[in-house]
Amino acid sequence: MTVLASENCSSQYQLHQTSQPLDGNCLLILIILGKILLNILTLGMRRKDTCQNFMEYFCISLALLDLLLLVNISIISYFRDFVLLDIRFTKYHICLFTQIISFTYGFLHYPVFLIAWIDYYLNFSKTTLPFKCQKLFYFFTVILIWISVFAYVLGDPDIYQNLKAQNVYPYQCPFYVSIQSYWLSFFMVMILFMAFITSWSEVITLVQAIRITSYMNETVLYFPFSSHSSCTVNSKKTLLPKFIVCFLGTWLPFVLLQIIILLFKVQIPAYIEMNIPWLYFVNSFLIATVYWCKCHKFNLRDIALPVDPFVNWKSCFIALGIHDPEQTEKPTSIIIC
């Protein structure tokens, strides 16, 4: 694998040349099919009682676009050479479509991260639209983001030159790696690392006290220590170790994967790297940061907390009482992960 250096290449992406011939597009189809199956599995595993938010709409749109890409390259791969609407499609277009998708996905990490954070921040601030208007707003926001990024990719002269350069290498298909995902992953891992260092003793104490039980038809983690049951949110210092345990209890394998990718500088094509598990990982991180930043500004009786599809953050604020008939300990604090 060699890196094609280009002075005109934008800092938002990197171009990598593979020695894989275009005839190996079956491998590309299998990779995208595996990604779609992973997307479907993730969507099926999420909680169904989640409220409407920007990230949910974007995840669904990403799954549909992946499916559309798979259908397109499968049709081209099957017919190999055909004309549709006076446009001739060949195996070259399999690589071209994948390149365009890679550029598009590569530019989406920062905008999606920023818009999702603003969405949750406004929800906590009670600055929301009526339900029907909110759904339409999310829908058109997602459509606008996709159209804007596609227009930028197709209209940028540097990207056009990189796509046109494919004619020089007719038997090779370059793929693109987004620098946005690298720095976003680096940022989140560093925040988690600093949070863990800050409260490592409290985190270890919580982990050592973890018990697993069933509560209201859910598998829950609970910690046998006394806590004050109050509807007023605790301090940031008290909540931080609970957030870390809840987050890592769900996403620890994904955090380890991100650390490996960062340490070994693994180059992952952008059309693979932008996936629904990654987006839900980012989503949980965003919800936790907004909770922690605004924990002292709201009362649990007054607001309905957004529901994370994979982590129940509300239980970090409210200590539910469970009495073990075999023990005489005080009520335990519940965290559902």
C-alpha positions in Angstrom: 0.0 0.0 0.0 1.4 3.4 -1.0 0.2 6.8 -0.1 -0.2 9.2 -3.0 1.0 12.6 -1.8 -0.8 15.6 -3.3 -0.2 19.2 -2.4 -3.7 20.1 -3.6 -5.3 17.4 -1.4 -7.5 18.8 1.3 -6.4 18.3 5.0 -9.8 16.7 5.6 -8.9 13.5 3.9 -6.0 11.3 2.8 -5.7 9.4 -0.4 -4.4 5.8 -0.3 -3.8 3.6 -3.3 -4.5 -0.1 -3.1 -3.2 -2.8 -5.4 -6.7 -4.4 -5.5 -7.9 -4.7 -9.1 -11.4 -3.5 -10.1 -12.3 -7.2 -10.8 -12.2 -7.7 -7.1 -15.4 -5.7 -6.6 -17.0 -8.9 -5.1 -14.9 -8.2 -2.0 -16.2 -4.6 -1.9 -19.8 -5.9 -2.1 -19.1 -8.3 0.8 -17.6 -5.6 2.9 -20.5 -3.2 2.3 -23.0 -6.1 2.9 -21.2 -6.9 6.2 -21.5 -3.2 7.2 -25.2 -3.2 6.4 -25.8 -6.3 8.5 -23.9 -4.6 11.4 -26.1 -1.5 11.0 -29.3 -3.6 11.1 -28.0 -5.6 14.1 -27.2 -2.3 15.9 -30.6 -0.8 15.1 -32.3 -3.9 16.3 -30.5 -4.0 19.6 -31.3 -0.4 20.6 -34.0 0.6 23.0 -37.3 1.2 21.2 -38.5 3.9 23.6 -36.0 6.5 22.6 -37.3 9.9 21.9 -36.9 11.7 18.6 -33.5 13.3 18.0 -31.2 14.3 15.2 -28.8 11.3 15.7 -31.7 8.8 15.3 -32.7 10.3 12.0 -29.1 10.5 10.7 -28.5 6.9 11.6 -31.5 5.8 9.6 -30.4 7.9 6.6 -26.9 6.4 6.7 -28.4 2.9 6.7 -30.5 3.7 3.7 -27.6 5.2 1.8 -25.4 2.2 2.5 -28.2 0.0 1.2 -28.5 2.2 -1.9 -24.7 2.0 -2.5 -24.9 -1.8 -2.2 -27.7 -2.1 -4.7 -25.9 0.2 -7.2 -22.6 -1.6 -7.2 -24.3 -5.0 -7.2 -26.3 -4.1 -10.4 -23.2 -2.7 -12.1 -21.2 -5.7 -11.1 -23.8 -8.1 -12.4 -24.4 -6.4 -15.8 -20.8 -5.2 -16.1 -21.4 -2.9 -19.1 -24.8 -1.3 -19.8 -26.5 2.0 -20.8 -29.1 3.7 -18.6 -30.6 7.1 -19.5 -27.9 7.6 -22.1 -25.2 7.0 -19.5 -22.8 4.1 -19.9 -22.1 2.3 -16.7 -19.0 0.0 -16.4 -17.0 -1.6 -13.6 -15.1 1.7 -13.3 -18.3 3.3 -11.8 -18.1 0.8 -8.9 -14.9 2.4 -7.8 -16.1 5.9 -8.6 -19.3 5.6 -6.6 -17.3 4.2 -3.6 -14.8 7.1 -3.8 -17.6 9.7 -3.8 -19.3 8.0 -0.8 -15.9 7.8 1.0 -15.3 11.6 0.5 -18.9 12.3 1.6 -18.7 10.2 4.7 -15.3 11.6 5.5 -16.6 15.2 5.7 -19.6 14.3 7.9 -18.0 13.5 11.3 -17.5 17.1 12.5 -20.9 18.4 11.4 -22.8 15.4 12.8 -21.0 15.7 16.1 -21.6 19.4 16.4 -25.3 19.3 15.4 -26.1 16.4 17.7 -24.5 18.1 20.6 -26.4 21.3 19.9 -29.6 19.3 19.6 -29.1 17.7 23.0 -28.1 21.0 24.6 -31.2 22.7 23.3 -33.4 19.8 24.5 -31.9 20.1 28.0 -32.6 23.9 27.9 -36.3 23.2 26.9 -35.7 25.0 23.6 -37.7 22.5 21.5 -40.3 22.6 18.9 -43.7 20.8 19.0 -43.4 17.1 18.3 -44.6 17.1 14.7 -42.6 20.2 13.9 -39.5 18.6 15.5 -39.8 15.5 13.4 -40.0 17.6 10.2 -37.1 19.8 11.4 -34.9 16.7 12.0 -35.9 15.2 8.6 -35.1 18.3 6.6 -31.9 19.0 8.6 -30.6 15.5 7.7 -31.6 16.0 4.0 -29.9 19.4 4.0 -26.7 18.0 5.5 -26.5 15.2 2.9 -27.2 17.5 0.0 -24.7 20.1 1.2 -21.8 17.6 1.6 -22.6 15.8 -1.7 -22.6 19.2 -3.4 -19.3 20.1 -1.8 -17.7 16.8 -2.8 -18.9 17.0 -6.4 -18.0 20.7 -6.8 -14.6 20.8 -5.1 -11.9 21.1 -7.8 -9.3 19.2 -5.8 -11.6 16.3 -5.2 -12.6 16.3 -8.9 -9.0 16.0 -9.9 -8.5 13.1 -7.5 -11.5 11.4 -8.9 -10.4 12.1 -12.5 -6.9 10.7 -11.7 -8.6 7.3 -11.5 -8.3 7.1 -15.3 -4.5 7.0 -14.9 -4.7 3.8 -12.8 -7.4 1.8 -14.6 -6.6 -1.4 -12.6 -6.4 0.2 -9.2 -9.0 1.7 -7.0 -7.9 4.3 -4.4 -9.8 4.7 -1.1 -9.9 7.6 1.2 -9.4 8.0 4.9 -11.0 10.8 6.8 -8.8 12.8 9.2 -11.9 14.0 11.0 -12.7 10.6 12.4 -9.2 10.2 13.7 -9.2 13.5 15.6 -12.7 13.0 16.9 -11.8 9.5 18.2 -8.6 11.0 19.7 -10.6 13.7 21.4 -13.1 11.3 23.0 -10.5 8.8 24.1 -8.4 11.6 25.7 -11.5 13.0 27.5 -12.3 9.5 28.8 -8.7 9.0 29.9 -8.6 12.3 31.8 -12.0 11.7 33.4 -10.8 8.2 34.6 -7.5 9.6 36.0 -9.5 12.3 37.8 -11.8 9.9 39.6 -10.0 6.5 39.3 -10.3 5.6 43.0 -14.1 6.2 42.9 -14.4 4.2 39.7 -12.5 1.3 41.1 -14.7 1.4 44.3 -17.8 1.3 42.2 -16.6 -1.5 39.9 -15.6 -3.6 43.0 -19.1 -3.2 44.4 -21.0 -4.1 41.2 -23.7 -6.7 41.5 -25.9 -8.0 38.7 -29.6 -8.5 39.2 -33.0 -8.3 37.5 -35.2 -5.3 38.1 -38.5 -4.6 36.3 -37.6 -7.2 33.6 -34.3 -5.6 32.9 -30.7 -6.8 33.8 -29.3 -4.1 35.9 -26.0 -3.2 37.7 -26.3 -2.0 41.2 -23.8 -0.8 43.8 -24.3 -1.7 47.5 -23.7 1.8 49.0 -26.0 4.2 50.7 -27.1 7.2 48.7 -29.5 10.0 49.1 -32.6 9.5 47.0 -33.4 13.0 45.7 -34.8 14.5 42.6 -32.1 17.2 42.7 -29.1 16.2 40.7 -25.9 15.5 42.5 -22.6 17.4 42.0 -20.4 16.8 39.0 -17.8 15.2 41.2 -20.3 12.6 42.4 -21.7 11.9 38.9 -18.4 11.6 37.0 -17.5 8.0 38.3 -21.1 6.9 37.7 -21.0 8.2 34.1 -17.6 6.5 33.5 -18.8 3.1 34.8 -22.1 3.3 32.9 -20.4 4.4 29.6 -17.5 1.8 29.8 -20.0 -0.9 31.0 -21.6 -0.6 27.6 -18.9 0.7 25.2 -15.6 -0.7 26.7 -14.9 -3.0 23.7 -15.4 0.0 21.3 -13.2 2.2 23.4 -10.4 -0.4 23.3 -10.9 -0.7 19.5 -10.5 3.1 19.2 -7.3 3.0 21.3 -5.9 0.2 19.0 -6.7 2.2 15.9 -5.1 5.4 17.3 -2.0 3.7 18.6 -1.3 1.7 15.4 -2.7 4.4 13.1 -4.9 1.9 11.3 -6.1 3.3 8.0 -9.8 2.5 7.6 -11.7 3.6 4.4 -14.2 6.3 5.1 -17.1 4.3 3.7 -16.5 1.7 6.4 -15.6 4.0 9.2 -18.8 5.9 9.2 -21.2 3.3 10.5 -24.1 3.1 13.0 -22.2 1.5 15.9 -19.7 4.4 15.7 -22.5 7.0 15.6 -24.2 5.5 18.7 -20.9 5.4 20.5 -20.5 9.1 19.7 -24.2 9.6 20.7 -23.7 8.1 24.2 -20.5 10.3 24.7 -22.4 13.4 23.7 -25.3 12.7 26.0 -23.0 12.0 28.9 -21.0 15.3 28.4 -24.2 17.4 28.2 -25.6 15.7 31.3 -22.4 16.4 33.2 -22.1 20.0 32.0 -25.7 20.8 32.9 -26.4 18.5 35.8 -26.7 21.5 38.3 -29.2 23.4 36.2 -32.2 21.1 36.1 -34.4 19.1 38.4 -35.5 15.6 37.5 -39.1 16.4 38.3 -39.2 19.1 35.7 -37.7 17.5 32.6 -37.9 14.3 30.7 -34.3 13.2 30.0 -33.5 12.0 26.5 -33.3 8.2 26.3 -30.0 6.8 25.1 -30.6 3.7 22.9 -27.9 1.8 24.8 -27.2 3.5 28.1 -29.8 4.4 30.8 -28.3 7.7 32.1 -31.3 8.6 34.3 -30.4 5.9 36.8 -27.1 7.7 37.4 -29.1 10.6 38.9 -31.8 8.7 40.8 -31.0 6.0 43.4 -33.6 3.3 43.3 -34.2 1.2 46.4 -33.8 -2.5 46.2 -33.8 -4.5 49.4 -32.1 -7.9 49.4 -34.0 -10.3 51.7 -30.8 -12.2 52.4 -28.9 -9.1 53.6 -29.5 -6.3 56.0 -27.7 -3.7 54.1 -29.1 -0.3 53.3 -31.0 0.2 50.0 -28.8 -0.1 47.0 -28.2 2.4 44.2 -29.2 1.2 40.8 -27.4 1.9 37.5 -29.0 0.3 34.4 -26.5 -0.1 31.6 
